[in-house]
Amino acid sequence: MYDHIGLRVGDLDASVRFYTAALAPLGFVLCSRDDSGAGFGPKDAPALWLHLHKGQAATGAHVAFRAKDHAAIKKFHAEGLKAGGRDNGGAGLRADYSPTHYAAFLIDPDGNNVEAVCT
């Protein structure tokens, strides 16, 4: 059902320390890290992303749902808009994420960034 989840954090080093320790017993590891974020999951397959956020407390989360194909992603976006979501990026290839990352993004009524993705 889920592809990945992104959380905003105020202190990336502290969060990386916590998640490294807390997720190790579950078999998850730190897969990616730079100055702005970190990714955790099975080796080479991060599914939990931490993003450094300076300023006021975060107002929403990012949740991505796995889709079976491009048509499903297009429908996710269209139906979500009809149901009161706000556009945050129409269906298309996101080559900056990966060469096969095809996704669409919506802002839900509570301000969360919701994505449908297939790779």
C-alpha positions as a Markdown table, in Angstrom:
| # | Residue | x | y | z |
|---|---|---|---|---|
| 1 | Met | 0.0 | 0.0 | 0.0 |
| 2 | Tyr | 2.7 | 2.5 | 1.0 |
| 3 | Asp | 5.7 | 3.4 | -1.1 |
| 4 | His | 7.4 | 5.8 | 1.4 |
| 5 | Ile | 6.7 | 8.3 | 4.1 |
| 6 | Gly | 8.4 | 11.6 | 4.6 |
| 7 | Leu | 8.6 | 13.4 | 8.0 |
| 8 | Arg | 9.9 | 16.9 | 8.7 |
| 9 | Val | 12.4 | 17.1 | 11.5 |
| 10 | Gly | 14.0 | 20.1 | 13.3 |
| 11 | Asp | 17.2 | 18.4 | 14.4 |
| 12 | Leu | 18.4 | 15.9 | 11.7 |
| 13 | Asp | 21.3 | 14.5 | 13.7 |
| 14 | Ala | 19.1 | 13.7 | 16.7 |
| 15 | Ser | 16.5 | 12.2 | 14.5 |
| 16 | Val | 19.0 | 10.0 | 12.6 |
| 17 | Arg | 20.4 | 8.8 | 15.9 |
| 18 | Phe | 17.0 | 7.9 | 17.2 |
| 19 | Tyr | 15.7 | 6.2 | 14.1 |
| 20 | Thr | 19.0 | 4.3 | 13.6 |
| 21 | Ala | 18.6 | 2.9 | 17.1 |
| 22 | Ala | 14.9 | 2.3 | 17.1 |
| 23 | Leu | 14.7 | 0.7 | 13.6 |
| 24 | Ala | 17.7 | -1.5 | 13.9 |
| 25 | Pro | 15.9 | -4.2 | 15.8 |
| 26 | Leu | 13.3 | -4.3 | 13.1 |
| 27 | Gly | 15.9 | -4.9 | 10.4 |
| 28 | Phe | 15.8 | -1.4 | 8.9 |
| 29 | Val | 19.0 | 0.6 | 8.2 |
| 30 | Leu | 20.1 | 4.1 | 7.2 |
| 31 | Cys | 20.2 | 3.9 | 3.4 |
| 32 | Ser | 20.8 | 7.6 | 2.5 |
| 33 | Arg | 22.0 | 10.7 | 4.2 |
| 34 | Asp | 23.0 | 14.2 | 3.2 |
| 35 | Asp | 22.8 | 17.7 | 4.9 |
| 36 | Ser | 19.1 | 18.0 | 4.2 |
| 37 | Gly | 17.7 | 14.6 | 4.9 |
| 38 | Ala | 18.0 | 10.9 | 5.5 |
| 39 | Gly | 16.3 | 7.7 | 4.3 |
| 40 | Phe | 15.7 | 4.5 | 6.2 |
| 41 | Gly | 14.4 | 1.1 | 5.2 |
| 42 | Pro | 15.6 | -2.3 | 4.0 |
| 43 | Lys | 19.1 | -2.0 | 2.5 |
| 44 | Asp | 19.0 | 0.0 | -0.7 |
| 45 | Ala | 15.2 | 0.6 | -0.4 |
| 46 | Pro | 14.5 | 3.6 | 1.9 |
| 47 | Ala | 10.8 | 3.9 | 2.8 |
| 48 | Leu | 11.0 | 6.4 | 5.7 |
| 49 | Trp | 12.5 | 9.8 | 4.7 |
| 50 | Leu | 13.4 | 12.5 | 7.2 |
| 51 | His | 13.7 | 16.1 | 5.9 |
| 52 | Leu | 15.4 | 18.9 | 7.8 |
| 53 | His | 12.9 | 21.6 | 8.4 |
| 54 | Lys | 14.0 | 24.9 | 10.1 |
| 55 | Gly | 11.5 | 27.3 | 11.3 |
| 56 | Gln | 8.0 | 26.8 | 12.7 |
| 57 | Ala | 6.7 | 23.3 | 13.5 |
| 58 | Ala | 5.8 | 21.2 | 10.6 |
| 59 | Thr | 2.2 | 21.4 | 9.5 |
| 60 | Gly | 1.8 | 18.2 | 7.5 |
| 61 | Ala | 3.3 | 14.9 | 6.6 |
| 62 | His | 4.1 | 13.3 | 3.2 |
| 63 | Val | 2.6 | 9.9 | 2.5 |
| 64 | Ala | 3.1 | 8.0 | -0.8 |
| 65 | Phe | 0.9 | 5.2 | -1.9 |
| 66 | Arg | 2.1 | 2.6 | -4.4 |
| 67 | Ala | 0.1 | 2.5 | -7.7 |
| 68 | Lys | -0.1 | -0.3 | -10.2 |
| 69 | Asp | 0.4 | 1.8 | -13.3 |
| 70 | His | 0.4 | 5.3 | -14.8 |
| 71 | Ala | -3.3 | 5.3 | -15.5 |
| 72 | Ala | -4.0 | 4.7 | -11.8 |
| 73 | Ile | -1.8 | 7.6 | -10.9 |
| 74 | Lys | -3.6 | 9.9 | -13.3 |
| 75 | Lys | -7.0 | 8.8 | -11.9 |
| 76 | Phe | -5.7 | 9.3 | -8.3 |
| 77 | His | -4.8 | 12.9 | -9.2 |
| 78 | Ala | -8.1 | 13.7 | -11.0 |
| 79 | Glu | -10.3 | 12.1 | -8.4 |
| 80 | Gly | -8.4 | 13.7 | -5.6 |
| 81 | Leu | -8.9 | 17.1 | -7.1 |
| 82 | Lys | -12.6 | 16.5 | -7.5 |
| 83 | Ala | -12.8 | 15.5 | -3.8 |
| 84 | Gly | -11.3 | 18.7 | -2.5 |
| 85 | Gly | -7.6 | 18.1 | -2.8 |
| 86 | Arg | -5.2 | 20.8 | -4.1 |
| 87 | Asp | -2.8 | 20.1 | -6.9 |
| 88 | Asn | 0.9 | 19.7 | -5.9 |
| 89 | Gly | 2.2 | 18.2 | -9.1 |
| 90 | Gly | 0.3 | 16.4 | -11.9 |
| 91 | Ala | 1.1 | 12.9 | -13.1 |
| 92 | Gly | 4.4 | 12.6 | -14.7 |
| 93 | Leu | 7.9 | 11.2 | -14.6 |
| 94 | Arg | 10.1 | 12.5 | -11.8 |
| 95 | Ala | 13.5 | 11.7 | -13.2 |
| 96 | Asp | 15.2 | 13.7 | -10.4 |
| 97 | Tyr | 13.9 | 11.1 | -7.9 |
| 98 | Ser | 14.8 | 8.1 | -10.1 |
| 99 | Pro | 14.8 | 7.3 | -13.8 |
| 100 | Thr | 11.5 | 5.4 | -13.5 |
| 101 | His | 9.7 | 7.4 | -10.7 |
| 102 | Tyr | 6.3 | 8.3 | -12.1 |
| 103 | Ala | 4.0 | 10.1 | -9.7 |
| 104 | Ala | 1.4 | 12.7 | -8.9 |
| 105 | Phe | 1.0 | 14.8 | -5.8 |
| 106 | Leu | -2.0 | 16.3 | -4.0 |
| 107 | Ile | -2.4 | 18.4 | -0.8 |
| 108 | Asp | -5.1 | 16.8 | 1.3 |
| 109 | Pro | -7.6 | 18.9 | 3.3 |
| 110 | Asp | -5.3 | 18.9 | 6.3 |
| 111 | Gly | -2.2 | 20.1 | 4.4 |
| 112 | Asn | -0.5 | 16.7 | 4.0 |
| 113 | Asn | 1.4 | 16.0 | 0.8 |
| 114 | Val | -0.1 | 12.8 | -0.6 |
| 115 | Glu | 1.6 | 11.0 | -3.5 |
| 116 | Ala | 0.7 | 8.1 | -5.8 |
| 117 | Val | 3.8 | 6.5 | -7.4 |
| 118 | Cys | 4.9 | 3.6 | -9.5 |
| 119 | Thr | 8.5 | 2.8 | -10.5 |
